[in-house]
Each structure stands twice: as C-alpha cells, then as structure tokens.
Amino acid sequence: MIRTALLTGFASLALFAAPAMAQNISDISNTAAGIGNTANQSALVMQRSKGPFAGPNSATVSNLAAGIGNTANQEAFVKQRSGGLFNGGSAATIGNTAAGIGNNAGQMATVMQRSGGLLSGGNVANVGNTAAGIGNTALQSGTVLQRSGGVLGPFNRSNMQNLSAGVGNFAGQSALVRQR
C-alpha cells in the first residue's frame, strides 16, 4: 500500500514536471554541392519556454554551397524567449558557407533573445558567413538584440563573423549588436 502511494506520487511529480522542464530545439539546414549550384534559404524560428524549471531554447540554421561557381544566400530570423524561476537560456547559431572556386555567400541574419527569471540562464548568439577558395565573395548583414534579467543578472554573449579565405576574395559586413 505504501509502495503504491509512493509510485503514484512519483508518477504525479513526473507529469507535473514534464511541461515545466520542456525545451525547444530547432535544426534547419540547406545544402547544394557540385558545380554551378545555388542554395537559397529563408528561415524563421520562434521559440518560447516558460515554467518553474523551463528548459533552454536552441536553434541552428545553416546554408551551404560547395564546389565550383556556387551561390549560398540565406535570410534567417530567430526569436527566442525564456522565463521562469530557474529557466535555461537561449542559444542561436546561424551559418552560411560557400566553399570552392568562384563562390558567393550572402546572409541577412537577425537574432532576438530575451531571458528573465529569478535565476535565469543567459543568451548566446553566433552568426557566421564564410566564402573559402578562389575568387569568393562573402557579404553579411547581422543584427543581434539580447536582453536578460534576473536577480543574478545572467550573461549575454554575441559572436558575429564574416570570413573570405583564399585568393582574390572580398568580405563585407554590417553588424549591430545590442545587449541589455
């Protein structure tokens, strides 16, 4: 009888805790490989976690063109919000890559993150654009807006990179990071 009551108690606890510990995970990718390829992608990710022990939000968006004469273009918008007593933070990674000969990589990325709670987790945003090889162009426009609140004030971290590596390459970037 005691064992039945204990098992019922644990089962009830698991049912009540499951939604409170939920986490959001999104992975979106687009790839073109070979000769004369084009990889275009427009991605929208919206995540929200809430509850006493809300899990973290995690989003990964990638676009890749590899070979000869490739073009990789991406527009990505990620909005993440987490709140709760002891909630996890948010992490977003957005990458755009063209690798080979005569490639073009263009990206417009926006990341909006907000976390709050008594002991909330922080926000992390990584945005990268890469063209590697011979005669490549890498252009990027990136915006990262981060806001965190809580008693212990969690961290905000943003990393934005634009890379063109090889021979006869051009890399251009416009970046805005606002953290509060």
KAMOUR-V423939 format. One record per backbone hydrogen bond with DSSP energy under -0.5 kcal/mol. NH is the residue of the N-H (numbers start at 0). CO is the residue of the C=O. If there is no record, write none. Layout:
# KAMOUR-V423939
nh=NH co=CO
nh=NH co=CO
This chain:
# KAMOUR-V423939
nh=4 co=0
nh=5 co=1
nh=6 co=2
nh=7 co=3
nh=8 co=4
nh=9 co=5
nh=10 co=6
nh=11 co=7
nh=12 co=8
nh=13 co=9
nh=14 co=10
nh=15 co=11
nh=16 co=12
nh=17 co=13
nh=18 co=14
nh=19 co=15
nh=20 co=16
nh=20 co=17
nh=21 co=18
nh=23 co=55
nh=25 co=57
nh=27 co=59
nh=29 co=61
nh=31 co=63
nh=33 co=65
nh=35 co=67
nh=38 co=70
nh=39 co=37
nh=40 co=72
nh=42 co=74
nh=44 co=76
nh=46 co=78
nh=48 co=80
nh=50 co=82
nh=53 co=50
nh=54 co=21
nh=56 co=88
nh=57 co=23
nh=58 co=90
nh=59 co=25
nh=60 co=92
nh=61 co=27
nh=62 co=94
nh=63 co=29
nh=64 co=96
nh=65 co=31
nh=66 co=98
nh=67 co=33
nh=68 co=100
nh=70 co=36
nh=71 co=103
nh=72 co=38
nh=73 co=105
nh=74 co=40
nh=75 co=107
nh=76 co=42
nh=77 co=109
nh=78 co=44
nh=79 co=111
nh=80 co=46
nh=81 co=113
nh=82 co=48
nh=83 co=115
nh=85 co=51
nh=86 co=83
nh=87 co=53
nh=89 co=121
nh=90 co=56
nh=91 co=123
nh=92 co=58
nh=93 co=125
nh=94 co=60
nh=95 co=127
nh=96 co=62
nh=97 co=129
nh=98 co=64
nh=99 co=131
nh=100 co=66
nh=101 co=133
nh=103 co=69
nh=104 co=136
nh=105 co=71
nh=106 co=138
nh=107 co=73
nh=108 co=140
nh=109 co=75
nh=110 co=142
nh=111 co=77
nh=112 co=144
nh=113 co=79
nh=114 co=146
nh=115 co=81
nh=118 co=84
nh=119 co=116
nh=120 co=86
nh=122 co=154
nh=123 co=89
nh=124 co=156
nh=125 co=91
nh=126 co=158
nh=127 co=93
nh=128 co=160
nh=129 co=95
nh=130 co=162
nh=131 co=97
nh=132 co=164
nh=133 co=99
nh=134 co=166
nh=136 co=102
nh=137 co=169
nh=138 co=104
nh=139 co=171
nh=140 co=106
nh=141 co=173
nh=142 co=108
nh=143 co=175
nh=144 co=110
nh=145 co=177
nh=146 co=112
nh=148 co=114
nh=150 co=117
nh=151 co=117
nh=156 co=122
nh=158 co=124
nh=160 co=126
nh=162 co=128
nh=164 co=130
nh=166 co=132
nh=169 co=135
nh=171 co=137
nh=173 co=139
nh=175 co=141
nh=177 co=143
nh=179 co=145
